[in-house]
Amino acid sequence: MEEVFDPIHIGHLITATNAVETYNLDKVIFIPSHITPLKDRDLEASDIDRFEMIQRSIKKIILSLLLVIMK
């Protein structure tokens, strides 16, 4: 998923989870973009902060995704 993630939110996580379940994916890669083409504003969080937000957010769903994959 390429997205700005400013901030990452539950919609991003639900989309990733649905993609894993629907397409039997082994992994989903989150790529934070520095450019926000769909929004007419500057980014509020730094690149590092957005990267850390992604890491913290996906840690919470990794276990649930592993359980889905293992079923």
C-alpha positions as CSV (number, residue, x, y, z in Angstrom):
1,M,0.0,0.0,0.0
2,E,1.4,3.4,-0.9
3,E,-0.1,6.1,1.1
4,V,0.9,9.2,3.0
5,F,-0.2,7.7,6.4
6,D,-0.5,11.1,8.1
7,P,-1.6,9.5,10.3
8,I,-2.2,5.8,9.6
9,H,-5.7,4.9,10.7
10,I,-8.0,1.9,11.1
11,G,-9.1,2.1,7.4
12,H,-5.5,1.4,6.3
13,L,-5.3,-1.6,8.7
14,I,-8.7,-3.0,7.6
15,T,-7.8,-2.7,4.0
16,A,-4.5,-4.6,4.6
17,T,-6.2,-7.3,6.6
18,N,-8.9,-7.8,4.0
19,A,-6.3,-8.0,1.3
20,V,-4.4,-10.7,3.2
21,E,-7.6,-12.7,3.8
22,T,-9.1,-12.3,0.4
23,Y,-6.0,-12.9,-1.7
24,N,-4.1,-15.2,0.6
25,L,-1.1,-12.9,0.7
26,D,2.0,-13.7,2.6
27,K,2.8,-10.1,3.3
28,V,1.6,-6.5,2.9
29,I,4.2,-3.8,2.5
30,F,3.3,-0.3,3.8
31,I,5.2,2.5,1.9
32,P,4.8,5.9,3.4
33,S,4.9,8.6,0.7
34,H,6.3,12.0,1.3
35,I,4.0,13.5,-1.3
36,T,0.2,13.9,-0.6
37,P,-1.3,14.3,-4.1
38,L,-4.9,13.8,-3.0
39,K,-4.9,16.3,-0.2
40,D,-4.3,20.0,-0.5
41,R,-2.2,20.4,2.6
42,D,1.3,19.9,4.0
43,L,2.1,16.8,6.0
44,E,1.9,17.2,9.7
45,A,4.1,14.4,10.8
46,S,7.8,13.9,9.8
47,D,8.8,11.0,7.7
48,I,10.3,9.3,10.7
49,D,7.2,9.9,12.8
50,R,5.0,8.4,10.1
51,F,7.2,5.4,9.7
52,E,7.1,4.8,13.5
53,M,3.3,5.2,13.5
54,I,3.1,2.4,10.9
55,Q,5.4,0.2,12.9
56,R,3.3,0.6,16.1
57,S,0.0,0.2,14.3
58,I,0.9,-3.0,12.4
59,K,2.4,-4.7,15.5
60,K,-1.2,-4.8,16.8
61,I,-2.5,-6.6,13.8
62,I,0.4,-8.9,13.0
63,L,-0.7,-11.6,15.5
64,S,-4.3,-11.5,14.3
65,L,-3.1,-11.8,10.7
66,L,-0.9,-14.7,11.6
67,L,-3.8,-16.5,13.2
68,V,-5.9,-16.0,10.0
69,I,-3.0,-17.3,7.8
70,M,-2.5,-20.3,10.1
71,K,-6.2,-21.4,9.9
